[in-house]
Amino acid sequence: MLSAIILAMIIYLLIRLKRIRQEEAFELTSVFEEAMEAKTFRNERWEKLLKYLESENPSEWKLAIIEADTLLDEMVAKMGYGGENLGERLKVIEPSDFLTLQDAWEAHKVRNRIAHESSYQLTKREAKKVIGLYEKVFREFHFI
């Protein structure tokens, strides 16, 4: 009699475990799909930004850097770092948590010069270098 009760409990628990695994698989699939949709969206923004860099117009190079900085700000904010703006967020990041922190600072400084110095002259070579810095940061965190 005791063996029959234990066997029934084992069967019940196995059925319950199977249902739990099915629910987890469903949740994992939906999370994965959301992540893929978000990644596609980010990749589209990154691709659009890179097209600005292909132009021969310095204004579009500047726009590419400003857009990349906006993406960086969004990424850092989503990571949970607080602050009013990107500069303040970058200040609170520990270098051990963010291997490309120096690259992020260097790129952000160029963005600030573009935004605050109307006479700032940007070469295509420098624009490509700065976008490369942003790319290193984004790749570290699989943002693009």
Order of alpha helices (4+ residues) and beta strands (2+ residues): alpha-alpha-alpha-alpha-alpha
